[in-house]
Amino acid sequence: KGAWSCWSPWSQCSVGCGGGHYQRTRSCNSPTPANGGDICIGLHTEEALCNTHTCDGGWMAWSLWSACDDSGFQTRSRVCGAQGSAPCVGNSTQRRDCNEIPGESVNSHM
């Protein structure tokens, strides 16, 4: 039956501030299951939080960009994580034209 390899080292944090995550992985190859043997039981990926302090201005990290909407725009948002009475300065959402992304432009010819 199969057995897990050692865990990989933890990855770099996904963001520098505002709440990211580390990730590490392992494989069912020590040994790989053979001749109908059982697969490994358990997780092949683990995550842990990192850089949970707020970014400049008290913001948490930006979300991923949304899919393009019907009008050709995509949006992303962020949450104000500031403690106390001082509100965050700046926008909580951003919007961009999907056609301005290099290498991802969508051309439709009729």
C-alpha positions in Angstrom: 0.0 0.0 0.0 1.0 3.6 -0.5 2.7 5.8 2.1 3.2 9.6 2.3 6.5 11.3 1.4 7.9 14.0 3.7 6.2 17.4 3.6 7.7 19.9 1.3 9.2 23.1 2.9 6.6 25.8 3.5 6.1 28.2 0.5 6.7 31.9 0.7 3.7 33.8 2.1 1.2 34.6 -0.7 1.1 38.3 0.2 3.3 40.7 2.2 0.6 42.0 4.4 -3.1 41.8 5.0 -3.5 38.1 5.6 -1.9 35.6 3.2 -1.1 31.9 3.5 1.8 29.5 3.4 1.4 26.1 1.7 3.2 22.8 1.8 2.5 19.6 0.0 3.4 15.9 0.1 2.9 13.0 -2.3 1.7 9.4 -2.0 4.9 7.9 -3.4 7.0 6.5 -0.5 6.0 4.0 -1.9 3.4 4.6 -4.5 0.5 2.1 -4.2 0.9 -0.9 -6.4 -0.9 -4.1 -7.3 -4.2 -2.8 -6.0 -2.7 -1.5 -2.7 -4.4 1.2 -0.7 -3.9 4.8 -1.5 -2.7 7.2 1.2 -5.3 8.6 3.6 -5.1 12.2 4.6 -4.4 15.6 3.1 -1.7 16.2 0.4 -1.8 20.0 1.0 -1.6 22.1 4.2 -2.1 25.8 4.5 -1.2 28.2 7.4 -1.9 31.9 7.8 0.9 34.4 7.5 1.5 38.2 7.3 -1.8 38.8 9.0 -0.9 42.4 9.9 -2.7 45.1 8.0 -1.1 46.8 4.9 -0.4 50.5 4.7 -3.5 52.5 5.6 -5.0 49.6 7.7 -6.2 47.5 4.7 -6.2 43.8 4.4 -5.0 42.1 1.2 -6.9 42.6 -2.1 -9.1 39.8 -3.2 -8.5 38.1 -6.6 -9.9 39.8 -9.6 -13.4 38.7 -10.4 -14.4 37.2 -13.8 -15.2 39.7 -16.5 -18.8 40.9 -16.3 -21.2 41.5 -19.2 -19.9 45.0 -19.6 -16.3 43.9 -19.9 -15.1 44.9 -16.5 -13.7 42.9 -13.5 -13.5 44.0 -9.9 -11.6 43.2 -6.7 -12.2 44.3 -3.1 -10.4 44.6 0.2 -11.5 44.8 3.8 -10.5 47.5 6.3 -8.7 45.8 9.1 -7.8 49.0 11.1 -8.3 48.8 14.8 -9.9 51.7 16.6 -11.6 54.7 15.3 -9.4 55.6 12.3 -11.1 54.5 9.1 -8.9 53.2 6.2 -8.1 55.8 3.5 -8.7 54.8 -0.1 -11.1 52.6 -2.0 -12.4 49.3 -0.9 -13.0 48.2 -4.4 -11.2 48.5 -7.7 -12.5 48.0 -11.3 -10.6 47.5 -14.5 -11.3 46.9 -18.2 -10.8 43.3 -19.1 -9.5 44.3 -22.5 -6.5 46.2 -21.0 -4.9 43.1 -19.5 -1.7 42.3 -21.5 -1.8 38.8 -23.0 -5.4 38.3 -22.0 -7.3 40.5 -24.4 -10.4 38.9 -26.0 -10.8 39.6 -29.7 -14.1 38.8 -31.4 -14.3 39.1 -35.1 -17.8 38.7 -36.7 
